[in-house]
Amino acid sequence: MNKRTHLFYIAVLPEARGIGVAQKLLNSFWDASIKRAKPVTMLCVAKTNMRAFSFYKKNGYTIYAKLGNNDYLLIKRIGTHS
């Protein structure tokens, strides 16, 4: 059985950045993953998007693989939001 969920990306309008919108979306993604008994979450982020990369790293994601020259595939095992 596949124990992974994949998130393509989170996009937040510039005027909504820095006020917790992305965090709420990510928390909802984790909640849905837990309910579906899929404790491994994966997502892609552009290497040049340092703001997003820092956000995901702060939320416990680590680099799983490099995808070509432009992207990272990140991974996190969940069970709690910490």
Residue frames relative to the residue before (quaternion, step in Angstrom):
aa qw qx qy qz dx dy dz
M 1.0000 0.0000 0.0000 0.0000 0.00 0.00 0.00
N 0.4569 -0.6829 0.5043 0.2657 3.58 -0.98 0.88
K 0.1677 -0.8122 0.5562 0.0545 3.59 -0.69 1.11
R 0.6003 0.5786 -0.3484 0.4284 3.58 1.23 0.36
T 0.1204 -0.7197 0.6721 0.1262 3.47 -1.33 0.49
H 0.2199 -0.7805 0.5772 0.0968 3.54 -1.06 0.80
L 0.1442 -0.7488 0.6435 0.0668 3.52 -1.05 0.90
F 0.3960 -0.7322 0.4940 0.2511 3.58 -0.65 1.05
Y 0.7212 -0.3354 0.2183 0.5655 3.57 0.86 -0.94
I 0.3061 -0.6768 0.6244 0.2413 3.50 -1.37 0.21
A 0.0636 -0.7879 0.6122 0.0173 3.57 -0.79 1.01
V 0.0476 -0.7902 0.6106 -0.0239 3.54 -0.78 1.09
L 0.5052 -0.6518 0.4736 0.3094 3.56 -0.89 0.94
P 0.6305 -0.5682 0.3662 0.3816 3.60 -1.02 0.71
E 0.6937 0.4804 -0.2911 0.4509 3.60 0.92 -0.82
A 0.6887 0.4477 -0.2800 0.4969 3.60 1.27 -0.23
R 0.4909 0.6698 -0.4296 0.3547 3.60 1.24 0.08
G 0.8052 0.3083 -0.2305 0.4511 3.52 -1.16 0.69
I 0.6779 0.4707 -0.3082 0.4732 3.61 1.22 0.20
G 0.6868 -0.5393 0.2670 0.4076 3.58 1.23 0.43
V 0.4060 0.7283 -0.4749 0.2814 3.59 1.23 0.06
A 0.6765 0.4839 -0.2996 0.4674 3.61 0.80 -0.96
Q 0.6366 0.5297 -0.3366 0.4481 3.60 0.98 -0.77
K 0.6493 0.5068 -0.3150 0.4715 3.59 0.99 -0.80
L 0.6431 0.5109 -0.3207 0.4718 3.58 1.00 -0.78
L 0.6642 0.4958 -0.3023 0.4709 3.58 0.94 -0.87
N 0.6295 0.5257 -0.3320 0.4660 3.60 0.99 -0.79
S 0.6462 0.5131 -0.3154 0.4687 3.61 1.00 -0.80
F 0.6172 0.5376 -0.3267 0.4726 3.57 1.07 -0.79
W 0.6631 0.4956 -0.3048 0.4709 3.59 0.92 -0.89
D 0.6373 0.5331 -0.3262 0.4509 3.59 0.93 -0.89
A 0.6685 0.4921 -0.2962 0.4724 3.59 0.91 -0.92
S 0.6370 0.5278 -0.3228 0.4598 3.60 1.02 -0.78
I 0.6540 0.5075 -0.3078 0.4690 3.57 0.94 -0.88
K 0.6540 0.5186 -0.3114 0.4543 3.61 0.92 -0.88
R 0.7184 0.4123 -0.2375 0.5075 3.58 1.11 -0.63
A 0.4367 -0.7249 0.4281 0.3172 3.58 1.34 0.25
K 0.4812 0.6170 -0.4596 0.4201 3.55 0.96 0.97
P 0.1077 -0.8768 0.4674 0.0349 3.57 0.23 1.30
V 0.6676 0.4512 -0.3133 0.5026 3.61 1.23 -0.05
T 0.0752 -0.7974 0.5985 0.0148 3.57 -0.73 1.08
M 0.0757 -0.7902 0.6081 0.0078 3.53 -1.03 0.87
L 0.0623 0.7857 -0.6137 0.0462 3.54 -1.15 0.66
C 0.3905 -0.6994 0.5511 0.2340 3.53 -1.29 0.41
V 0.0008 0.7668 -0.6419 -0.0067 3.52 -1.20 0.63
A 0.4909 -0.6474 0.4970 0.3047 3.56 -1.05 0.78
K 0.5437 -0.6327 0.4489 0.3204 3.56 -0.96 0.86
T 0.6900 0.4910 -0.2768 0.4541 3.57 1.09 -0.67
N 0.6192 0.5367 -0.3449 0.4578 3.60 1.25 -0.25
M 0.1157 -0.8533 0.5067 0.0418 3.55 0.42 1.26
R 0.6008 0.5580 -0.3687 0.4379 3.60 1.06 -0.63
A 0.6858 0.4633 -0.2789 0.4870 3.60 0.89 -0.94
F 0.6376 0.5308 -0.3320 0.4488 3.59 0.93 -0.88
S 0.6573 0.5017 -0.3044 0.4729 3.61 0.95 -0.84
F 0.6206 0.5447 -0.3275 0.4592 3.58 1.04 -0.81
Y 0.6993 0.4586 -0.2767 0.4735 3.59 0.82 -0.97
K 0.6276 0.5283 -0.3340 0.4641 3.58 1.01 -0.77
K 0.6341 0.5270 -0.3162 0.4694 3.59 1.00 -0.84
N 0.7175 0.4272 -0.2286 0.5005 3.56 1.15 -0.66
G 0.6821 -0.5651 0.2600 0.3844 3.56 1.21 0.50
Y 0.4840 0.6552 -0.4511 0.3647 3.59 1.20 0.18
T 0.1231 -0.7630 0.6299 0.0767 3.54 -1.19 0.65
I 0.5866 -0.5716 0.4344 0.3749 3.56 -1.24 0.42
Y 0.2146 -0.7719 0.5920 0.0879 3.54 -0.84 1.10
A 0.7879 -0.1205 0.1159 0.5926 3.57 1.02 -0.85
K 0.3756 -0.6575 0.5929 0.2742 3.52 -1.31 0.38
L 0.1939 -0.7821 0.5863 0.0839 3.55 -0.88 1.00
G 0.8146 -0.1287 0.0392 0.5642 3.54 -0.22 1.24
N 0.7308 -0.4097 0.3147 0.4460 3.54 -1.12 -0.71
N 0.7528 0.4719 -0.1971 0.4145 3.57 1.19 -0.40
D 0.8148 0.2751 -0.1072 0.4989 3.60 1.06 -0.59
Y 0.2610 -0.6971 0.6391 0.1939 3.48 -1.42 0.36
L 0.2571 -0.6857 0.6504 0.2018 3.53 -1.23 0.58
L 0.1506 -0.8071 0.5693 0.0418 3.56 -0.62 1.17
I 0.1461 -0.7912 0.5914 0.0541 3.55 -1.19 0.61
K 0.0500 0.7702 -0.6355 0.0206 3.54 -1.22 0.61
R 0.2801 -0.7020 0.6283 0.1844 3.54 -1.05 0.84
I 0.1397 -0.8200 0.5534 0.0428 3.55 -0.76 1.05
G 0.0981 0.7420 -0.6592 0.0726 3.50 -1.38 0.20
T 0.7373 0.0563 -0.0401 0.6720 3.47 1.35 -0.59
H 0.5698 -0.6048 0.4345 0.3475 3.56 -1.26 0.18
S 0.5891 0.5860 -0.3813 0.4051 3.59 1.18 0.10
